[in-house]
Amino acid sequence: MTLLGIRIPYIAKAFFGFVIAIAIVASMIYVSERKDFYLPVFVFYILDTLLLLESRITIAPVFNRKLPWTPSAIDSIILDIIMIVLSGVLYFAAKKSK
């Protein structure tokens, strides 16, 4: 966002850092095969995608305007959709194997 000339408020920086931290924890959950946490990770990716789409379609509350459809935003949405599919498959496969 700073490359686009958009100044990012501290709260947004904290939010983006928090999302990155959760994504790292999600990857650690999959690597350690903690199947009890597959559902929260699945929900995380759904919510993350919805927030990305919401900030591009309607006015983002912190910025008071719609955020631009940048290549990195589109890549992020595509990756989130892939992660929703993969985490859903893993969750339902783990649930079925119990």
Secondary structure, DSSP 8 states (H G I E B T S, - for coil): -GGGT----HHHHHHHHHHHHHHHHHHHHHHHT-GGGHHHHHHHHHHHHHHHHHHHHS-BTTTTB-----HHHHHHHHHHHHHHHHHHHHHHHHHHH-
